[in-house]
Amino acid sequence: MPKQADECSRFKRNWNGLVIYQNSLKQTLATSPDTSTSTGRKPRALPPGAACSMDSHGYNCFVDRDKMDTAIQDLGPKELSCTELQDLKQLARQGYWANSHALRGKVYQRLIRDIPCRTVTPDASVYSDIVGKIVGKHSSSTLPLPEFVDNTQVPSYCLNTRGEGAVRKILLCIANQFPDISFCPALPAVVALLLHYSIDEAECFEKTCRILACNDPSKKLIDQSFLAFESSCMTFGDLVNKYCQAAHKLMVAVSEDVLQVYADWQRWLFGELPLSYFARVFDVFLVEGYKVLYRVALAILKFFHKVRAGQPLESDNVKEDIRAFVKDIAKTVSPEKLLEKAFAIRLFSRKEIQLLQMANEKALKQKGITVKQKRQFVHLAVHAENFHSEIVSVKEMRDIWSWIPERFALCQPLLLFSSLQHGYSLSRFYFQCEGHEPTLLLIKTTQKEVCGAYLSTDWSERNKFGGKLCFFGTGECFVFRLQPEVQRYEWVVIKHPELTKPMSLESTAAASRHCHAMSLSSSSDPADRLSPFLATRHFNLPSKTESMFMAGGCDCLIIGGGGGQALYIDGDLNRGRTGHCDTFNNQPLCSENFLIAAVEAWGFQDPDTC
């Protein structure tokens, strides 16, 4: 509480200073280019034409006023009083300053000033010193964009020609001061928006630099490398897989490589969204951080599915269809409804998303992607020419691949066990699978039904229980059927997070020990076990029946438990049964008692080692 009170006190001090700053801007600029009295910086000489006066609405000389009056009506309150950070969070979500251009500018200035930054962060005076040397005699409209924006166009956002040229100048100066930024396609949109709420180019430059220079490890803001960008795309794909299953099913059906569709998610927000929508997203983003971006992108996908489900796509490229939908999103939903949908999604916690992001980043590093890497195609579908299964087709395997965590979807399927090759023996199954994590189990019955399970943990874990049949695994496990119809059943807690209950200090400590033990159980490197499903809250369930993922003994193999078993297979791989279980809340995956025609186990192989 003392820390929060200190932050709020500092917040209010900054706010009072900002009111004085905004009120004095016009007079200061009219008399002198020196802004040191309001900012505390050393006096700086403004580049020719950089100074900009604000009109009665708070618009500066970079803004096309006629377009702004159409895009965002300036009808909101002019002041903001806030005593608690939690209050500010609610006001941001409710859009308290959304209809006041001037007030939004004050709030942005305040929030960005409070971002913790590294000691040496370029400010407005640096911009004044370098812009002339970098731009030279070039026309602003013909200036090239930095390589790190990856050919991203500068969104117009109701800027006039001068404003669009200013964005290019600011981006080039940022490239000069941040040589470590190797990939940042979101930056043109950020600069274009902040230019609306800056007195001149130098101030916009300083605000953007503070966002880029944030040194709070718990407050991720903008991806600045291809490694970070790509791992964010993979994380978004994982979240779609968990929280937008109907939309995900549509994406799988209409695209050859669904991972490439999800790689476009940041473009939906930073460029395709209309100004009034992006500004509302940015309002909340500055208060709550990166997780907001995932929420809004998931909401966009949900609305896209709702509108387009059952309709033919407008083109043969679903990526282009989604972009077009986002550009015209005003025809479907208001900014308020979009955010309402976004915050209605019961998403992973920030810590769990961070774990998932770290796991995806580690997988990319293992493929040789570095922080200095430029854009590279890393998503690989199942190769038809190298794939053969007695149970599933290439298309069916690609469908399954679209369900698995994206850090493993980078890999190619590797056949570990086939009953037709290795015999109908459970002990041989274990022998072939041990040392591989995760694995995919496929079963075909004599009635030509096909079902299976994705299993997160090495089968050698079963040996750690002294010969007893005990459950292990994590919440990434799921079960499915392919024939006669496709259906996937995930861990019940994903759809019903209320099953986890608040933890006492004693249970938290015990869960942490259990989590730590699990994270070290299969590897000397804990990073190998990164998963949001190793978070301590997932081990504080009211009943163990919700976490019975996989178990193996000499005479049987079990997937899912509690009130029944999702899959039970005997030691001869001859007979099996299936039914409802509490862990996956599933229906029977095939005939409740069945005879096995074939069993396969598949691992995950890095394509570079194939």
LINKA-V119580 format. One record per residue. N is the residue number from 1. RES is the residue in one small letter. PHI is phi in radians with two decimals (none if undefined). BURIAL is + if it has 24 or more other ideal C-beta (glycine too) atoms within 12 Angstrom, else -. D_FIRST is the distance of its C-alpha to the first C-alpha in whole Angstrom. Layout:
n/res/phi/burial/d_first
N/RES/PHI/BURIAL/D_FIRST
N/RES/PHI/BURIAL/D_FIRST
//
This chain:
n/res/phi/burial/d_first
1/m/none/-/0
2/p/-0.99/-/4
3/k/-1.10/-/5
4/q/-1.15/-/5
5/a/-1.13/-/6
6/d/-1.08/-/9
7/e/-1.09/-/10
8/c/-1.17/-/10
9/s/-1.09/-/12
10/r/-1.12/-/14
11/f/-1.05/+/15
12/k/-1.23/+/16
13/r/-1.08/-/18
14/n/-1.07/+/20
15/w/-1.11/+/21
16/n/-1.05/-/23
17/g/-1.12/-/24
18/l/-1.20/+/25
19/v/-1.06/+/27
20/i/-1.06/-/29
21/y/-1.04/+/30
22/q/-1.15/+/31
23/n/-1.17/-/33
24/s/-1.70/-/35
25/l/-1.03/+/36
26/k/-1.07/-/39
27/q/-1.12/-/40
28/t/-1.08/+/39
29/l/-1.21/+/41
30/a/-1.23/-/44
31/t/-1.80/-/44
32/s/-2.88/-/43
33/p/-1.33/+/42
34/d/-1.42/-/40
35/t/-1.84/+/36
36/s/-1.14/-/34
37/t/-1.14/-/34
38/s/-1.75/+/31
39/t/-1.84/+/30
40/g/1.40/-/30
41/r/-1.51/-/32
42/k/-1.21/-/36
43/p/-1.00/-/38
44/r/-2.32/+/40
45/a/-1.58/-/43
46/l/-1.35/+/43
47/p/-1.08/+/45
48/p/-0.95/-/48
49/g/1.39/-/47
50/a/-1.43/+/43
51/a/-1.14/+/42
52/c/-2.52/+/41
53/s/-1.57/-/41
54/m/-1.63/+/39
55/d/-1.54/-/41
56/s/-1.12/-/40
57/h/-1.58/+/38
58/g/1.59/+/36
59/y/-1.38/+/39
60/n/-1.83/+/40
61/c/-1.32/+/43
62/f/-1.58/+/42
63/v/-1.84/+/42
64/d/-1.42/-/45
65/r/-1.07/+/44
66/d/-1.09/-/46
67/k/-1.16/-/45
68/m/-1.12/+/41
69/d/-1.08/-/42
70/t/-1.40/-/43
71/a/-1.34/+/40
72/i/-2.38/+/38
73/q/-1.26/-/38
74/d/-1.55/+/36
75/l/-2.18/-/36
76/g/-1.52/+/32
77/p/-1.16/-/30
78/k/-1.82/+/30
79/e/-2.31/-/26
80/l/-2.41/+/23
81/s/-2.00/-/20
82/c/-2.51/+/17
83/t/-1.94/-/13
84/e/-2.28/-/11
85/l/-1.09/+/12
86/q/-1.10/-/12
87/d/-1.10/-/15
88/l/-1.09/+/16
89/k/-1.06/-/17
90/q/-1.18/-/19
91/l/-1.12/+/21
92/a/-1.10/+/22
93/r/-1.14/+/23
94/q/-1.37/-/25
95/g/1.38/+/27
96/y/-1.02/+/26
97/w/-1.81/+/27
98/a/-1.16/+/29
99/n/-1.83/+/32
100/s/-2.28/+/32
101/h/-1.03/+/33
102/a/-1.17/+/32
103/l/-1.17/+/28
104/r/-1.04/+/28
105/g/-1.05/+/29
106/k/-1.11/+/26
107/v/-1.15/+/23
108/y/-1.03/+/25
109/q/-1.03/+/25
110/r/-1.15/+/22
111/l/-1.13/+/20
112/i/-1.24/+/23
113/r/-1.10/+/22
114/d/-1.48/+/18
115/i/-1.21/+/20
116/p/-1.23/-/19
117/c/-2.15/+/23
118/r/-1.12/-/25
119/t/-0.98/-/27
120/v/-1.75/-/30
121/t/-2.12/+/29
122/p/-0.98/+/32
123/d/-2.04/+/32
124/a/-1.08/+/34
125/s/-1.15/+/37
126/v/-1.10/+/37
127/y/-1.03/+/39
128/s/-1.06/+/41
129/d/-1.29/-/42
130/i/-1.85/+/43
131/v/-1.07/+/44
132/g/-1.12/-/47
133/k/-1.18/-/48
134/i/-1.38/+/47
135/v/-1.39/+/48
136/g/1.12/-/51
137/k/-1.70/-/54
138/h/-1.20/-/53
139/s/-1.27/-/53
140/s/-0.99/+/49
141/s/-1.24/-/50
142/t/-1.84/-/52
143/l/-1.13/+/49
144/p/-1.28/-/49
145/l/-1.52/+/45
146/p/-1.04/+/44
147/e/-1.06/-/44
148/f/-1.20/+/41
149/v/-1.41/+/41
150/d/1.01/+/43
151/n/1.12/-/46
152/t/-1.20/+/43
153/q/-1.41/-/44
154/v/-1.31/+/42
155/p/-1.18/+/41
156/s/-1.23/+/43
157/y/0.79/+/40
158/c/1.11/+/42
159/l/-1.44/+/43
160/n/-1.51/+/46
161/t/-1.03/-/48
162/r/-1.10/+/46
163/g/-1.13/+/43
164/e/-1.13/+/44
165/g/-1.19/+/46
166/a/-1.11/+/43
167/v/-1.05/+/41
168/r/-1.09/+/43
169/k/-1.09/+/43
170/i/-1.14/+/39
171/l/-1.09/+/39
172/l/-1.15/+/42
173/c/-1.22/+/40
174/i/-1.12/+/37
175/a/-1.06/+/40
176/n/-1.20/+/41
177/q/-1.59/+/37
178/f/-2.18/+/36
179/p/-1.13/-/39
180/d/-1.38/-/37
181/i/-1.28/+/36
182/s/-1.92/+/39
183/f/-2.77/+/38
184/c/-2.71/+/36
185/p/-1.17/+/38
186/a/-1.39/+/35
187/l/-1.15/+/35
188/p/-0.96/+/38
189/a/-1.16/+/36
190/v/-1.11/+/33
191/v/-1.10/+/35
192/a/-1.08/+/37
193/l/-1.22/+/34
194/l/-1.13/+/32
195/l/-1.09/+/36
196/h/-1.04/+/35
197/y/-1.97/+/32
198/s/-2.20/+/34
199/i/-1.29/+/36
200/d/-2.80/+/38
201/e/-1.06/+/38
202/a/-1.09/+/37
203/e/-1.19/+/33
204/c/-1.09/+/33
205/f/-1.02/+/34
206/e/-1.11/+/31
207/k/-1.06/+/29
208/t/-1.13/+/30
209/c/-1.08/+/30
210/r/-1.15/+/26
211/i/-1.13/+/26
212/l/-1.23/+/28
213/a/-1.65/+/27
214/c/-0.94/+/23
215/n/-2.00/-/22
216/d/-1.51/-/19
217/p/-1.10/-/21
218/s/-1.58/-/18
219/k/-2.19/+/19
220/k/-1.28/+/23
221/l/-2.06/+/25
222/i/-2.26/+/29
223/d/-1.14/+/31
224/q/-2.17/+/33
225/s/-2.48/+/36
226/f/-1.14/+/38
227/l/-1.04/+/36
228/a/-1.17/+/33
229/f/-1.08/+/35
230/e/-1.18/+/37
231/s/-1.17/+/34
232/s/-1.15/+/32
233/c/-1.11/+/36
234/m/-1.12/+/36
235/t/-1.11/+/33
236/f/-1.08/+/33
237/g/-1.02/+/36
238/d/-1.09/+/35
239/l/-1.20/+/32
240/v/-1.05/+/36
241/n/-1.01/+/37
242/k/-1.54/+/35
243/y/-1.95/+/34
244/c/-2.31/+/37
245/q/-1.15/+/40
246/a/-1.16/-/42
247/a/-1.13/+/41
248/h/-1.09/+/42
249/k/-1.07/-/45
250/l/-1.13/+/46
251/m/-1.06/+/45
252/v/-1.11/+/47
253/a/-1.25/-/50
254/v/-1.88/+/51
255/s/-2.26/+/50
256/e/-1.27/+/51
257/d/-2.36/+/48
258/v/-1.11/+/45
259/l/-1.15/+/43
260/q/-1.25/+/44
261/v/-1.13/+/43
262/y/-1.26/+/40
263/a/-1.16/+/40
264/d/-1.63/+/40
265/w/-1.10/+/37
266/q/-1.21/+/35
267/r/-1.13/+/38
268/w/-0.98/+/38
269/l/-1.46/+/34
270/f/-1.69/+/35
271/g/2.54/+/39
272/e/-1.50/+/40
273/l/-1.05/+/38
274/p/-1.06/+/39
275/l/-0.94/+/37
276/s/-1.09/+/35
277/y/-1.33/+/34
278/f/-1.11/+/33
279/a/-1.09/+/31
280/r/-1.14/+/29
281/v/-1.11/+/28
282/f/-1.16/+/27
283/d/-0.92/+/25
284/v/-1.34/+/23
285/f/-1.01/+/23
286/l/-1.13/+/22
287/v/-1.53/+/18
288/e/-1.89/+/18
289/g/1.70/+/21
290/y/-1.09/+/24
291/k/-0.99/+/24
292/v/-1.03/+/24
293/l/-1.10/+/28
294/y/-1.05/+/29
295/r/-1.04/+/28
296/v/-1.18/+/30
297/a/-1.12/+/33
298/l/-1.12/+/33
299/a/-1.11/+/33
300/i/-1.03/+/36
301/l/-1.14/+/38
302/k/-1.10/+/38
303/f/-1.18/+/39
304/f/-1.04/+/42
305/h/-1.12/+/43
306/k/-1.07/-/43
307/v/-1.37/+/45
308/r/-1.70/+/47
309/a/-1.04/-/48
310/g/1.47/-/52
311/q/-1.83/-/53
312/p/-1.19/-/54
313/l/-1.17/+/52
314/e/-1.27/-/53
315/s/-2.50/-/54
316/d/-1.58/-/55
317/n/-2.24/-/51
318/v/-1.15/+/48
319/k/-1.06/+/46
320/e/-1.16/-/48
321/d/-1.12/+/48
322/i/-1.17/+/44
323/r/-1.02/+/44
324/a/-1.11/-/46
325/f/-1.09/+/44
326/v/-1.16/+/41
327/k/-1.03/+/43
328/d/-1.83/-/44
329/i/-1.08/+/41
330/a/-1.07/-/41
331/k/-1.26/-/44
332/t/-1.93/+/42
333/v/-2.69/+/39
334/s/-1.44/-/37
335/p/-1.00/+/33
336/e/-1.13/-/31
337/k/-1.21/-/33
338/l/-1.11/+/33
339/l/-1.20/+/29
340/e/-1.06/-/29
341/k/-1.12/+/31
342/a/-1.06/+/29
343/f/-1.50/+/26
344/a/-1.46/-/28
345/i/-1.33/+/28
346/r/-1.51/-/26
347/l/-1.46/+/26
348/f/-0.88/+/25
349/s/-1.22/-/21
350/r/-1.04/-/20
351/k/-1.15/-/21
352/e/-1.19/+/24
353/i/-1.14/+/25
354/q/-1.10/+/25
355/l/-1.06/+/27
356/l/-1.11/+/29
357/q/-1.07/+/29
358/m/-1.11/+/30
359/a/-1.13/+/33
360/n/-1.17/+/34
361/e/-1.14/+/34
362/k/-1.10/+/36
363/a/-1.08/+/38
364/l/-1.18/+/39
365/k/-1.07/+/39
366/q/-1.16/+/42
367/k/-1.58/+/44
368/g/1.63/-/44
369/i/-1.36/+/41
370/t/-2.08/-/40
371/v/-1.17/-/37
372/k/-1.65/-/40
373/q/-1.13/+/42
374/k/-1.46/-/43
375/r/-0.94/-/44
376/q/-2.56/-/46
377/f/-1.37/-/47
378/v/-2.08/+/45
379/h/-1.48/+/45
380/l/-2.20/+/48
381/a/-1.38/+/50
382/v/-1.15/+/52
383/h/-1.33/-/55
384/a/-1.10/-/58
385/e/-1.25/-/61
386/n/-1.87/-/59
387/f/-1.95/+/58
388/h/-2.59/-/60
389/s/-2.40/+/59
390/e/-1.44/-/61
391/i/-2.00/+/59
392/v/-2.17/+/57
393/s/-1.49/-/58
394/v/-1.04/-/56
395/k/-1.10/-/55
396/e/-1.12/+/53
397/m/-1.17/+/52
398/r/-1.13/+/50
399/d/-1.09/+/49
400/i/-1.09/+/47
401/w/-1.07/+/46
402/s/-1.29/+/44
403/w/-1.59/+/42
404/i/-1.38/+/41
405/p/-0.93/+/38
406/e/-1.14/+/39
407/r/-1.15/+/38
408/f/-1.70/+/41
409/a/-1.19/+/43
410/l/-1.20/+/44
411/c/-1.59/+/46
412/q/-1.72/+/50
413/p/-1.17/+/51
414/l/-2.17/+/53
415/l/-1.22/+/55
416/l/-1.74/+/54
417/f/-2.53/+/56
418/s/-2.42/+/59
419/s/-1.07/+/61
420/l/-1.30/-/64
421/q/-1.70/-/64
422/h/-1.80/-/62
423/g/1.65/-/64
424/y/-1.64/+/62
425/s/-2.46/+/60
426/l/-1.19/+/57
427/s/-1.12/+/57
428/r/-1.21/-/58
429/f/-1.00/+/55
430/y/-1.06/+/53
431/f/-1.04/-/55
432/q/-1.28/+/55
433/c/-1.62/+/51
434/e/-1.08/+/49
435/g/1.63/-/48
436/h/-2.03/+/47
437/e/-2.69/+/43
438/p/-1.44/+/43
439/t/-2.38/+/46
440/l/-2.11/+/48
441/l/-1.79/+/50
442/l/-2.13/+/53
443/i/-2.31/+/55
444/k/-2.11/+/58
445/t/-1.58/+/60
446/t/-1.20/-/64
447/q/-1.65/-/63
448/k/1.15/-/62
449/e/-1.42/+/58
450/v/-2.24/+/55
451/c/-2.56/+/52
452/g/3.08/+/50
453/a/-2.69/+/46
454/y/-1.71/+/44
455/l/-2.10/+/43
456/s/-1.34/+/40
457/t/-2.16/+/41
458/d/-1.03/+/44
459/w/-1.13/+/46
460/s/-1.17/-/46
461/e/-1.02/+/43
462/r/-1.10/+/45
463/n/-1.38/-/47
464/k/-1.60/-/44
465/f/-1.99/-/44
466/g/1.09/-/47
467/g/1.49/-/50
468/k/-1.44/-/48
469/l/-1.44/-/47
470/c/-2.21/-/43
471/f/-1.51/+/41
472/f/-2.59/+/39
473/g/1.83/+/38
474/t/-2.32/+/35
475/g/-1.22/+/34
476/e/-1.38/+/36
477/c/-1.09/+/39
478/f/-2.66/+/41
479/v/-2.09/+/44
480/f/-2.77/+/47
481/r/-2.28/+/50
482/l/-1.97/+/53
483/q/-2.26/+/56
484/p/-1.45/-/57
485/e/-2.49/-/54
486/v/-1.50/+/50
487/q/-2.74/+/47
488/r/-2.06/+/44
489/y/-2.19/+/42
490/e/-1.70/+/38
491/w/-0.94/+/36
492/v/-1.06/+/35
493/v/-1.20/+/31
494/i/-1.10/+/32
495/k/-1.53/-/33
496/h/-2.29/-/31
497/p/-1.12/+/27
498/e/-1.16/-/27
499/l/-1.16/+/29
500/t/-1.40/+/26
501/k/-2.05/-/24
502/p/-0.98/-/20
503/m/-1.81/-/20
504/s/-1.31/-/20
505/l/-1.05/-/19
506/e/-1.16/-/23
507/s/-1.24/-/24
508/t/-1.09/-/21
509/a/-1.10/-/23
510/a/-1.15/-/26
511/a/-1.14/+/26
512/s/-1.10/-/25
513/r/-1.13/-/28
514/h/-1.14/+/30
515/c/-1.04/+/28
516/h/-1.13/-/29
517/a/-1.09/-/32
518/m/-1.14/+/33
519/s/-1.18/+/32
520/l/-1.78/-/35
521/s/-1.14/+/37
522/s/-1.94/+/40
523/s/-2.72/-/39
524/s/-1.33/-/38
525/d/-1.83/-/36
526/p/-1.00/-/33
527/a/-1.11/-/33
528/d/-1.15/+/36
529/r/-1.90/+/34
530/l/-1.02/+/31
531/s/-2.91/+/31
532/p/-1.11/+/28
533/f/-1.52/+/30
534/l/-1.81/+/29
535/a/-1.16/+/25
536/t/-1.07/+/24
537/r/-1.12/+/23
538/h/-1.33/+/27
539/f/-1.92/+/28
540/n/-2.06/+/26
541/l/-1.52/+/29
542/p/-1.12/-/30
543/s/-2.52/-/34
544/k/-1.20/-/35
545/t/-1.16/+/38
546/e/-1.46/+/35
547/s/-2.36/+/35
548/m/-1.67/+/39
549/f/-1.55/+/40
550/m/-2.66/+/43
551/a/-2.62/+/45
552/g/-2.54/+/48
553/g/-2.24/+/51
554/c/-1.20/-/55
555/d/-1.98/-/56
556/c/-2.86/+/53
557/l/-2.27/+/51
558/i/-2.24/+/48
559/i/-2.13/+/45
560/g/1.40/+/43
561/g/-2.51/+/43
562/g/1.62/+/42
563/g/1.32/-/44
564/g/2.64/+/47
565/q/-2.30/+/47
566/a/-1.11/+/47
567/l/-2.53/+/49
568/y/-2.30/+/51
569/i/-2.22/+/54
570/d/-1.38/+/57
571/g/-1.18/-/58
572/d/-1.68/-/61
573/l/0.87/+/59
574/n/-1.97/+/61
575/r/-2.14/+/60
576/g/-2.68/+/56
577/r/-2.55/+/55
578/t/-2.52/+/52
579/g/-2.89/+/50
580/h/-1.20/+/46
581/c/-2.40/+/43
582/d/-1.24/+/40
583/t/-1.08/+/38
584/f/-1.94/+/40
585/n/0.85/+/41
586/n/-1.75/+/44
587/q/-1.49/-/47
588/p/-0.91/+/50
589/l/-1.44/+/51
590/c/-2.86/+/55
591/s/-0.99/+/57
592/e/-1.06/-/56
593/n/-2.11/-/58
594/f/-2.42/+/60
595/l/-1.80/+/62
596/i/-1.59/+/61
597/a/-1.62/+/63
598/a/-2.75/+/60
599/v/-2.28/+/57
600/e/-2.32/+/55
601/a/-2.19/+/52
602/w/-2.10/+/51
603/g/-1.88/+/49
604/f/-2.22/+/47
605/q/-2.01/-/49
606/d/-1.08/-/48
607/p/-1.05/-/51
608/d/-1.22/-/51
609/t/-1.78/-/53
610/c/-1.18/-/55
//
